[in-house]
Amino acid sequence: MGKNLVIIGGGAGGASTAAEAKRNDSSLNVTILQKGKFVSYASCPTPYYIGDLIKDHTKLVARTPERFSRDGIDVQLDAEVINIDSTKNVLDLKDGRHFQYDILVMATGTSAILPQMTGIDLPGVYALRNLEDAIHIKSWLRKRNAKRVVIVGGGFIGLEMSEALHAAGISTTIIHKDALPANRWDAALSSLMLEELQTHGVQFVAHASAQAIEKRTEQNLRVITDKGAFEGDMVLLAIGVRPDVQLAKSIDLKIGKTGAIAVNFAQQTSLPDVYAVGDCCEAFHKVSKSWVNIPLGDIANKQGRVAGRNIGGKPLTFEGVVGAQSFRLFNLECAATGLSEKEALYAGYTPVSNITWGSAMAPALGMRKIGLKLTADKSSGKLLGAQAVGVADVVGRINTLSVALWAGMTLDEISYLDLAYAPPFSAAWDIIHNAAQALRRTM
């Protein structure tokens, strides 16, 4: 008989672990215990499903329980683990069932950060964390024929939701604690995001703190803030997420400084035969040389593959991340990689930065505006981070700079990279070249 591999959580990380482990060791008895009703689904596209840009939620499901079953993997839905006995290797479920494991994988994901205020339990108040949340939100909006949604939080989810809802003919108000949206970006770049929001009719309320949610009528809710009251047919809480480590703490797994489960480069935790993957655990940042928690589906998939390889007897390490991330905001591409100046200082560097403005194509063909910020270490000249906002080809350039970060390249090296050139795509000197050379001249 093969060993029992049990995975708590069937999102990107858990599903990838299961498939890869079984692929490499067919003798394993693999079980996924999923708290919700869906397994192996993509969370990142859910705003576009809510906005009806994606019509069918099944398009977000990569692999069904039936498909897993054909590969010899048992998926248990509505299976909430409430207790782990790590001395006996037994999991207790809320419905009274018990599962024995030889190898355990924590893939518990995240939980939404909810504000401490009255009214968050009212009907029509939602947080978007998974596919089930998205289905409930879309259903509520349709049944109420919603015209306006109040979004609390101006980060990735809040901004993506404002665009998606606009596509569905629903207006939005964003309540945000800071002066500008996506405050990790430089103010000059975030200002472009604010202009894009306002151009598309999004009401952005800056420096505002939500204090309470009230039921105004059967149809309407009201969010009370220190900047006034704002009404909508639904309220979306998009403050952020935190690693779900409740079960991990219950068996004394080591928790890192980020609040996520600490792992090594093989995705092993502090307990033998217990692994962790995805949003609930840490990853090594190759630029800051520290462990971080970045809840993104691509990282979860990679960590799951690595854990599955190691569990299946084919050793592999996950070398880490450089912090690449992106989102679309109406007609803008927004992307970043590496460290901000503040993060670079904390990591022990002496950062210098600049912003270069240019075009995604040769000027003779027109102007497709891009702003690119680079941050480098003053003493070594090494690139530390990049941020960009523009109307086209932003993500591709940030991906290029992510590779430069991965390779530890300096500004001098980046200044003369051999990049594909044609007038419809860039000038002979790409904005990457120009930005690197401009920053190097200041050092």
One Martini backbone bead per residue (centre of mass of N, CA, C, O) as a GRO file, in nm:
protein
  443
    1MET     BB    1   0.097   0.035   0.021
    2GLY     BB    2   0.060   0.356   0.001
    3LYS     BB    3   0.080   0.665   0.082
    4ASN     BB    4  -0.078   0.928   0.262
    5LEU     BB    5  -0.196   1.211   0.088
    6VAL     BB    6  -0.285   1.524   0.240
    7ILE     BB    7  -0.484   1.810   0.134
    8ILE     BB    8  -0.534   2.141   0.249
    9GLY     BB    9  -0.661   2.246  -0.023
   10GLY     BB   10  -0.785   2.328  -0.379
   11GLY     BB   11  -0.616   2.518  -0.509
   12ALA     BB   12  -0.346   2.586  -0.682
   13GLY     BB   13  -0.142   2.451  -0.484
   14GLY     BB   14  -0.292   2.186  -0.411
   15ALA     BB   15  -0.348   2.081  -0.699
   16SER     BB   16  -0.052   2.074  -0.795
   17THR     BB   17   0.051   1.878  -0.585
   18ALA     BB   18  -0.126   1.637  -0.652
   19ALA     BB   19  -0.051   1.597  -0.952
   20GLU     BB   20   0.263   1.576  -0.916
   21ALA     BB   21   0.279   1.347  -0.713
   22LYS     BB   22   0.125   1.133  -0.881
   23ARG     BB   23   0.311   1.148  -1.132
   24ASN     BB   24   0.577   1.050  -0.954
   25ASP     BB   25   0.371   0.865  -0.754
   26SER     BB   26   0.133   0.623  -0.802
   27SER     BB   27   0.115   0.500  -0.495
   28LEU     BB   28  -0.032   0.731  -0.400
   29ASN     BB   29  -0.274   0.852  -0.163
   30VAL     BB   30  -0.482   1.108  -0.282
   31THR     BB   31  -0.612   1.393  -0.088
   32ILE     BB   32  -0.862   1.647  -0.112
   33LEU     BB   33  -0.949   1.911   0.117
   34GLN     BB   34  -1.240   2.107   0.058
   35LYS     BB   35  -1.429   2.353   0.194
   36GLY     BB   36  -1.562   2.395  -0.067
   37LYS     BB   37  -1.716   2.366  -0.409
   38PHE     BB   38  -1.420   2.416  -0.525
   39VAL     BB   39  -1.158   2.317  -0.754
   40SER     BB   40  -0.910   2.428  -0.934
   41TYR     BB   41  -0.910   2.753  -0.931
   42ALA     BB   42  -0.935   3.091  -1.042
   43SER     BB   43  -0.912   3.402  -0.875
   44CYS     BB   44  -0.809   3.647  -1.051
   45PRO     BB   45  -1.074   3.650  -1.262
   46THR     BB   46  -1.333   3.721  -1.086
   47PRO     BB   47  -1.395   4.018  -1.163
   48TYR     BB   48  -1.470   3.937  -1.467
   49TYR     BB   49  -1.713   3.768  -1.386
   50ILE     BB   50  -1.876   3.981  -1.237
   51GLY     BB   51  -1.860   4.179  -1.504
   52ASP     BB   52  -1.919   3.968  -1.757
   53LEU     BB   53  -1.657   3.892  -1.923
   54ILE     BB   54  -1.725   3.627  -1.775
   55LYS     BB   55  -1.994   3.410  -1.794
   56ASP     BB   56  -1.857   3.133  -1.691
   57HIS     BB   57  -1.738   2.983  -1.405
   58THR     BB   58  -1.615   2.716  -1.537
   59LYS     BB   59  -1.370   2.869  -1.675
   60LEU     BB   60  -1.212   2.874  -1.379
   61VAL     BB   61  -1.189   2.562  -1.405
   62ALA     BB   62  -0.933   2.336  -1.451
   63ARG     BB   63  -1.032   2.096  -1.241
   64THR     BB   64  -1.223   1.840  -1.167
   65PRO     BB   65  -1.306   1.585  -0.965
   66GLU     BB   66  -1.335   1.388  -1.203
   67ARG     BB   67  -1.056   1.436  -1.321
   68PHE     BB   68  -0.898   1.352  -1.071
   69SER     BB   69  -1.012   1.062  -1.052
   70ARG     BB   70  -0.877   0.962  -1.321
   71ASP     BB   71  -0.586   1.015  -1.160
   72GLY     BB   72  -0.628   0.910  -0.851
   73ILE     BB   73  -0.787   1.158  -0.712
   74ASP     BB   74  -0.931   1.264  -0.410
   75VAL     BB   75  -1.222   1.470  -0.380
   76GLN     BB   76  -1.331   1.678  -0.104
   77LEU     BB   77  -1.610   1.846  -0.048
   78ASP     BB   78  -1.706   2.013   0.219
   79ALA     BB   79  -1.408   1.984   0.381
   80GLU     BB   80  -1.362   2.070   0.711
   81VAL     BB   81  -1.092   2.139   0.899
   82ILE     BB   82  -1.063   2.144   1.274
   83ASN     BB   83  -0.831   1.913   1.322
   84ILE     BB   84  -0.491   1.826   1.439
   85ASP     BB   85  -0.308   1.517   1.492
   86SER     BB   86   0.042   1.497   1.492
   87THR     BB   87   0.082   1.223   1.657
   88LYS     BB   88  -0.143   1.048   1.466
   89ASN     BB   89  -0.218   1.156   1.184
   90VAL     BB   90  -0.501   1.330   1.221
   91LEU     BB   91  -0.810   1.433   1.073
   92ASP     BB   92  -1.074   1.662   1.153
   93LEU     BB   93  -1.406   1.701   1.071
   94LYS     BB   94  -1.702   1.871   1.090
   95ASP     BB   95  -1.872   1.596   0.998
   96GLY     BB   96  -1.684   1.355   1.160
   97ARG     BB   97  -1.455   1.291   1.003
   98HIS     BB   98  -1.154   1.092   0.917
   99PHE     BB   99  -0.792   1.138   0.845
  100GLN     BB  100  -0.516   0.969   0.732
  101TYR     BB  101  -0.159   1.048   0.748
  102ASP     BB  102   0.180   1.082   0.617
  103ILE     BB  103   0.124   1.334   0.433
  104LEU     BB  104   0.120   1.695   0.461
  105VAL     BB  105  -0.073   1.974   0.316
  106MET     BB  106  -0.062   2.322   0.322
  107ALA     BB  107  -0.353   2.501   0.141
  108THR     BB  108  -0.527   2.756   0.292
  109GLY     BB  109  -0.450   3.037   0.221
  110THR     BB  110  -0.684   3.295   0.273
  111SER     BB  111  -0.805   3.584   0.447
  112ALA     BB  112  -1.002   3.837   0.501
  113ILE     BB  113  -0.982   4.170   0.568
  114LEU     BB  114  -1.164   4.314   0.835
  115PRO     BB  115  -1.324   4.561   0.959
  116GLN     BB  116  -1.380   4.747   1.263
  117MET     BB  117  -1.725   4.737   1.217
  118THR     BB  118  -2.035   4.808   1.162
  119GLY     BB  119  -2.220   4.603   0.912
  120ILE     BB  120  -2.055   4.354   0.780
  121ASP     BB  121  -2.324   4.147   0.810
  122LEU     BB  122  -2.481   4.255   0.595
  123PRO     BB  123  -2.665   4.242   0.339
  124GLY     BB  124  -2.436   4.318   0.069
  125VAL     BB  125  -2.172   4.232   0.217
  126TYR     BB  126  -1.842   4.190   0.075
  127ALA     BB  127  -1.583   3.951   0.003
  128LEU     BB  128  -1.306   3.873  -0.217
  129ARG     BB  129  -1.159   3.528  -0.234
  130ASN     BB  130  -1.351   3.345  -0.419
  131LEU     BB  131  -1.568   3.183  -0.623
  132GLU     BB  132  -1.811   3.187  -0.434
  133ASP     BB  133  -1.813   3.488  -0.388
  134ALA     BB  134  -1.853   3.565  -0.687
  135ILE     BB  135  -2.128   3.430  -0.724
  136HIS     BB  136  -2.278   3.592  -0.505
  137ILE     BB  137  -2.222   3.874  -0.615
  138LYS     BB  138  -2.348   3.842  -0.897
  139SER     BB  139  -2.630   3.765  -0.798
  140TRP     BB  140  -2.691   4.022  -0.637
  141LEU     BB  141  -2.662   4.228  -0.868
  142ARG     BB  142  -2.889   4.106  -1.045
  143LYS     BB  143  -3.133   4.102  -0.848
  144ARG     BB  144  -3.093   4.430  -0.788
  145ASN     BB  145  -3.004   4.595  -1.025
  146ALA     BB  146  -2.737   4.733  -0.999
  147LYS     BB  147  -2.572   5.073  -0.997
  148ARG     BB  148  -2.401   5.069  -0.714
  149VAL     BB  149  -2.069   5.050  -0.571
  150VAL     BB  150  -1.896   5.011  -0.266
  151ILE     BB  151  -1.542   5.048  -0.217
  152VAL     BB  152  -1.314   4.919   0.025
  153GLY     BB  153  -1.042   4.994  -0.138
  154GLY     BB  154  -0.731   5.077  -0.351
  155GLY     BB  155  -0.639   4.817  -0.468
  156PHE     BB  156  -0.639   4.570  -0.680
  157ILE     BB  157  -0.935   4.475  -0.638
  158GLY     BB  158  -1.074   4.750  -0.643
  159LEU     BB  159  -0.976   4.827  -0.931
  160GLU     BB  160  -1.075   4.581  -1.090
  161MET     BB  161  -1.374   4.613  -1.004
  162SER     BB  162  -1.429   4.888  -1.130
  163GLU     BB  163  -1.393   4.790  -1.420
  164ALA     BB  164  -1.588   4.547  -1.428
  165LEU     BB  165  -1.844   4.708  -1.346
  166HIS     BB  166  -1.840   4.909  -1.578
  167ALA     BB  167  -1.888   4.686  -1.798
  168ALA     BB  168  -2.183   4.630  -1.641
  169GLY     BB  169  -2.304   4.927  -1.562
  170ILE     BB  170  -2.147   4.994  -1.286
  171SER     BB  171  -2.099   5.201  -1.038
  172THR     BB  172  -1.826   5.359  -0.841
  173THR     BB  173  -1.694   5.370  -0.504
  174ILE     BB  174  -1.383   5.470  -0.360
  175ILE     BB  175  -1.242   5.389  -0.044
  176HIS     BB  176  -0.942   5.556   0.080
  177LYS     BB  177  -0.669   5.611   0.299
  178ASP     BB  178  -0.524   5.740   0.067
  179ALA     BB  179  -0.442   5.957  -0.192
  180LEU     BB  180  -0.379   5.693  -0.366
  181PRO     BB  181  -0.370   5.443  -0.558
  182ALA     BB  182  -0.163   5.203  -0.532
  183ASN     BB  183   0.073   5.291  -0.301
  184ARG     BB  184   0.332   5.137  -0.406
  185TRP     BB  185   0.340   5.335  -0.607
  186ASP     BB  186   0.432   5.597  -0.744
  187ALA     BB  187   0.276   5.896  -0.748
  188ALA     BB  188   0.305   5.950  -1.057
  189LEU     BB  189   0.164   5.674  -1.131
  190SER     BB  190  -0.095   5.685  -0.953
  191SER     BB  191  -0.208   5.940  -1.092
  192LEU     BB  192  -0.286   5.791  -1.353
  193MET     BB  193  -0.493   5.609  -1.220
  194LEU     BB  194  -0.681   5.832  -1.120
  195GLU     BB  195  -0.746   5.950  -1.396
  196GLU     BB  196  -0.872   5.689  -1.508
  197LEU     BB  197  -1.102   5.668  -1.311
  198GLN     BB  198  -1.232   5.950  -1.366
  199THR     BB  199  -1.279   5.909  -1.673
  200HIS     BB  200  -1.480   5.647  -1.580
  201GLY     BB  201  -1.657   5.754  -1.317
  202VAL     BB  202  -1.489   5.718  -1.065
  203GLN     BB  203  -1.518   5.746  -0.723
  204PHE     BB  204  -1.258   5.904  -0.530
  205VAL     BB  205  -1.188   5.862  -0.179
  206ALA     BB  206  -0.966   6.025   0.006
  207HIS     BB  207  -0.866   5.999   0.322
  208ALA     BB  208  -1.055   5.749   0.413
  209SER     BB  209  -1.270   5.622   0.683
  210ALA     BB  210  -1.436   5.351   0.766
  211GLN     BB  211  -1.701   5.312   1.028
  212ALA     BB  212  -1.979   5.222   0.877
  213ILE     BB  213  -2.273   5.016   0.812
  214GLU     BB  214  -2.589   5.079   0.655
  215LYS     BB  215  -2.936   5.040   0.635
  216ARG     BB  216  -3.147   5.230   0.442
  217THR     BB  217  -3.281   5.012   0.261
  218GLU     BB  218  -3.371   4.734   0.098
  219GLN     BB  219  -3.148   4.824  -0.132
  220ASN     BB  220  -2.967   5.010   0.054
  221LEU     BB  221  -2.643   5.129   0.135
  222ARG     BB  222  -2.424   5.277   0.395
  223VAL     BB  223  -2.116   5.454   0.415
  224ILE     BB  224  -1.938   5.557   0.690
  225THR     BB  225  -1.731   5.847   0.706
  226ASP     BB  226  -1.495   6.114   0.753
  227LYS     BB  227  -1.618   6.215   0.441
  228GLY     BB  228  -1.887   6.072   0.465
  229ALA     BB  229  -2.160   5.943   0.274
  230PHE     BB  230  -2.213   5.620   0.093
  231GLU     BB  231  -2.401   5.479  -0.169
  232GLY     BB  232  -2.533   5.136  -0.225
  233ASP     BB  233  -2.619   4.802  -0.335
  234MET     BB  234  -2.314   4.750  -0.254
  235VAL     BB  235  -2.042   4.610  -0.049
  236LEU     BB  236  -1.684   4.612  -0.087
  237LEU     BB  237  -1.423   4.440   0.075
  238ALA     BB  238  -1.074   4.565  -0.016
  239ILE     BB  239  -0.815   4.554   0.197
  240GLY     BB  240  -0.738   4.240   0.210
  241VAL     BB  241  -0.502   3.979   0.300
  242ARG     BB  242  -0.437   3.675   0.490
  243PRO     BB  243  -0.295   3.419   0.617
  244ASP     BB  244  -0.408   3.087   0.671
  245VAL     BB  245  -0.289   2.966   1.009
  246GLN     BB  246  -0.460   2.814   1.218
  247LEU     BB  247  -0.377   2.515   1.178
  248ALA     BB  248  -0.073   2.556   1.196
  249LYS     BB  249  -0.071   2.659   1.491
  250SER     BB  250  -0.204   2.400   1.623
  251ILE     BB  251   0.091   2.239   1.536
  252ASP     BB  252   0.345   2.433   1.557
  253LEU     BB  253   0.417   2.584   1.322
  254LYS     BB  254   0.624   2.781   1.169
  255ILE     BB  255   0.619   3.136   1.177
  256GLY     BB  256   0.677   3.400   1.009
  257LYS     BB  257   0.714   3.744   0.988
  258THR     BB  258   0.456   3.761   0.786
  259GLY     BB  259   0.242   3.523   0.896
  260ALA     BB  260   0.353   3.283   0.754
  261ILE     BB  261   0.458   2.991   0.655
  262ALA     BB  262   0.744   2.827   0.705
  263VAL     BB  263   0.994   2.748   0.456
  264ASN     BB  264   1.167   2.583   0.231
  265PHE     BB  265   1.292   2.505  -0.093
  266ALA     BB  266   1.084   2.234  -0.067
  267GLN     BB  267   0.822   2.312   0.119
  268GLN     BB  268   0.906   2.268   0.406
  269THR     BB  269   0.849   2.249   0.726
  270SER     BB  270   0.902   2.209   1.078
  271LEU     BB  271   0.767   1.938   1.001
  272PRO     BB  272   0.758   1.630   0.933
  273ASP     BB  273   0.573   1.569   0.650
  274VAL     BB  274   0.524   1.892   0.615
  275TYR     BB  275   0.365   2.107   0.393
  276ALA     BB  276   0.373   2.423   0.197
  277VAL     BB  277   0.141   2.621  -0.010
  278GLY     BB  278   0.105   2.932  -0.116
  279ASP     BB  279  -0.064   3.189   0.051
  280CYS     BB  280   0.022   3.057   0.346
  281CYS     BB  281   0.321   3.108   0.250
  282GLU     BB  282   0.647   3.143   0.188
  283ALA     BB  283   0.903   3.332   0.006
  284PHE     BB  284   1.192   3.392  -0.167
  285HIS     BB  285   1.372   3.691  -0.202
  286LYS     BB  286   1.625   3.769  -0.434
  287VAL     BB  287   1.673   4.076  -0.345
  288SER     BB  288   1.627   4.094  -0.022
  289LYS     BB  289   1.688   3.812   0.122
  290SER     BB  290   1.387   3.732   0.198
  291TRP     BB  291   1.089   3.650   0.348
  292VAL     BB  292   0.770   3.621   0.181
  293ASN     BB  293   0.421   3.733   0.106
  294ILE     BB  294   0.266   3.643  -0.214
  295PRO     BB  295  -0.069   3.634  -0.326
  296LEU     BB  296  -0.025   3.425  -0.603
  297GLY     BB  297  -0.098   3.191  -0.844
  298ASP     BB  298   0.186   3.140  -0.971
  299ILE     BB  299   0.329   3.069  -0.708
  300ALA     BB  300   0.148   2.838  -0.617
  301ASN     BB  301   0.202   2.652  -0.858
  302LYS     BB  302   0.506   2.623  -0.817
  303GLN     BB  303   0.504   2.515  -0.527
  304GLY     BB  304   0.333   2.266  -0.591
  305ARG     BB  305   0.530   2.131  -0.785
  306VAL     BB  306   0.764   2.108  -0.585
  307ALA     BB  307   0.621   1.944  -0.370
  308GLY     BB  308   0.537   1.708  -0.556
  309ARG     BB  309   0.822   1.621  -0.631
  310ASN     BB  310   0.923   1.559  -0.342
  311ILE     BB  311   0.698   1.358  -0.267
  312GLY     BB  312   0.760   1.182  -0.543
  313GLY     BB  313   1.098   1.161  -0.550
  314LYS     BB  314   1.173   1.448  -0.722
  315PRO     BB  315   1.384   1.669  -0.666
  316LEU     BB  316   1.307   2.021  -0.578
  317THR     BB  317   1.342   2.376  -0.612
  318PHE     BB  318   1.242   2.697  -0.487
  319GLU     BB  319   1.407   2.996  -0.550
  320GLY     BB  320   1.172   3.214  -0.600
  321VAL     BB  321   1.139   3.576  -0.606
  322VAL     BB  322   1.080   3.934  -0.737
  323GLY     BB  323   0.774   4.061  -0.739
  324ALA     BB  324   0.584   4.017  -0.970
  325GLN     BB  325   0.326   4.248  -1.100
  326SER     BB  326  -0.024   4.290  -1.224
  327PHE     BB  327  -0.261   4.525  -1.388
  328ARG     BB  328  -0.573   4.640  -1.500
  329LEU     BB  329  -0.689   4.987  -1.600
  330PHE     BB  330  -0.856   4.987  -1.842
  331ASN     BB  331  -0.611   5.156  -2.045
  332LEU     BB  332  -0.412   5.032  -1.833
  333GLU     BB  333  -0.087   4.934  -1.747
  334CYS     BB  334   0.021   4.762  -1.442
  335ALA     BB  335   0.360   4.735  -1.306
  336ALA     BB  336   0.587   4.525  -1.103
  337THR     BB  337   0.924   4.492  -0.950
  338GLY     BB  338   1.062   4.420  -0.671
  339LEU     BB  339   1.171   4.710  -0.509
  340SER     BB  340   1.126   4.954  -0.314
  341GLU     BB  341   1.276   5.196  -0.145
  342LYS     BB  342   1.184   5.105   0.135
  343GLU     BB  343   1.261   4.804   0.098
  344ALA     BB  344   1.561   4.855   0.033
  345LEU     BB  345   1.640   4.981   0.301
  346TYR     BB  346   1.553   4.737   0.478
  347ALA     BB  347   1.766   4.544   0.312
  348GLY     BB  348   2.048   4.745   0.299
  349TYR     BB  349   2.029   4.956   0.092
  350THR     BB  350   2.114   5.227  -0.153
  351PRO     BB  351   1.875   5.399  -0.296
  352VAL     BB  352   1.798   5.482  -0.640
  353SER     BB  353   1.588   5.704  -0.848
  354ASN     BB  354   1.368   5.705  -1.144
  355ILE     BB  355   1.174   5.873  -1.404
  356THR     BB  356   1.062   5.765  -1.724
  357TRP     BB  357   0.947   5.904  -2.028
  358GLY     BB  358   0.751   5.744  -2.294
  359SER     BB  359   0.724   5.500  -2.561
  360ALA     BB  360   0.593   5.202  -2.719
  361MET     BB  361   0.693   5.369  -2.970
  362ALA     BB  362   0.779   5.530  -3.226
  363PRO     BB  363   0.725   5.865  -3.254
  364ALA     BB  364   0.646   5.867  -3.564
  365LEU     BB  365   0.379   5.677  -3.489
  366GLY     BB  366   0.349   5.786  -3.198
  367MET     BB  367   0.185   5.804  -2.870
  368ARG     BB  368   0.262   5.563  -2.598
  369LYS     BB  369   0.244   5.600  -2.284
  370ILE     BB  370   0.527   5.580  -2.048
  371GLY     BB  371   0.611   5.497  -1.708
  372LEU     BB  372   0.948   5.452  -1.564
  373LYS     BB  373   1.070   5.298  -1.271
  374LEU     BB  374   1.389   5.299  -1.112
  375THR     BB  375   1.582   5.087  -0.885
  376ALA     BB  376   1.903   5.126  -0.721
  377ASP     BB  377   2.225   5.058  -0.619
  378LYS     BB  378   2.470   5.280  -0.556
  379SER     BB  379   2.727   5.093  -0.512
  380SER     BB  380   2.664   4.858  -0.752
  381GLY     BB  381   2.421   4.913  -0.977
  382LYS     BB  382   2.189   4.743  -0.906
  383LEU     BB  383   1.897   4.622  -0.960
  384LEU     BB  384   1.580   4.640  -0.753
  385GLY     BB  385   1.351   4.797  -0.933
  386ALA     BB  386   1.010   4.826  -1.087
  387GLN     BB  387   0.786   5.066  -1.248
  388ALA     BB  388   0.467   5.075  -1.441
  389VAL     BB  389   0.279   5.299  -1.666
  390GLY     BB  390   0.042   5.237  -1.942
  391VAL     BB  391  -0.112   5.176  -2.265
  392ALA     BB  392   0.146   4.985  -2.345
  393ASP     BB  393   0.383   4.739  -2.293
  394VAL     BB  394   0.444   4.700  -1.978
  395VAL     BB  395   0.464   4.401  -1.892
  396GLY     BB  396   0.700   4.321  -2.078
  397ARG     BB  397   0.908   4.512  -1.943
  398ILE     BB  398   0.885   4.398  -1.657
  399ASN     BB  399   0.969   4.113  -1.734
  400THR     BB  400   1.252   4.191  -1.824
  401LEU     BB  401   1.331   4.309  -1.537
  402SER     BB  402   1.292   4.043  -1.386
  403VAL     BB  403   1.526   3.898  -1.521
  404ALA     BB  404   1.739   4.099  -1.429
  405LEU     BB  405   1.697   4.041  -1.129
  406TRP     BB  406   1.753   3.737  -1.135
  407ALA     BB  407   2.056   3.802  -1.259
  408GLY     BB  408   2.186   4.067  -1.127
  409MET     BB  409   2.179   4.329  -1.280
  410THR     BB  410   2.299   4.614  -1.412
  411LEU     BB  411   2.266   4.916  -1.555
  412ASP     BB  412   2.484   4.875  -1.770
  413GLU     BB  413   2.365   4.613  -1.882
  414ILE     BB  414   2.076   4.720  -1.944
  415SER     BB  415   2.160   4.956  -2.143
  416TYR     BB  416   2.262   4.698  -2.362
  417LEU     BB  417   2.035   4.538  -2.438
  418ASP     BB  418   1.901   4.289  -2.652
  419LEU     BB  419   1.628   4.415  -2.818
  420ALA     BB  420   1.351   4.407  -2.983
  421TYR     BB  421   1.323   4.593  -3.299
  422ALA     BB  422   1.045   4.814  -3.386
  423PRO     BB  423   0.855   5.087  -3.439
  424PRO     BB  424   0.576   4.960  -3.323
  425PHE     BB  425   0.742   4.891  -3.025
  426SER     BB  426   0.995   5.097  -3.057
  427ALA     BB  427   1.267   5.242  -3.012
  428ALA     BB  428   1.593   5.197  -3.048
  429TRP     BB  429   1.566   5.320  -2.768
  430ASP     BB  430   1.449   5.197  -2.512
  431ILE     BB  431   1.310   5.274  -2.211
  432ILE     BB  432   1.502   5.090  -2.063
  433HIS     BB  433   1.763   5.218  -2.155
  434ASN     BB  434   1.701   5.513  -2.073
  435ALA     BB  435   1.654   5.461  -1.769
  436ALA     BB  436   1.929   5.332  -1.700
  437GLN     BB  437   2.107   5.569  -1.798
  438ALA     BB  438   1.980   5.795  -1.626
  439LEU     BB  439   2.042   5.668  -1.349
  440ARG     BB  440   2.349   5.631  -1.382
  441ARG     BB  441   2.414   5.944  -1.405
  442THR     BB  442   2.335   5.996  -1.087
  443MET     BB  443   2.586   5.812  -0.949
   0.00000   0.00000   0.00000
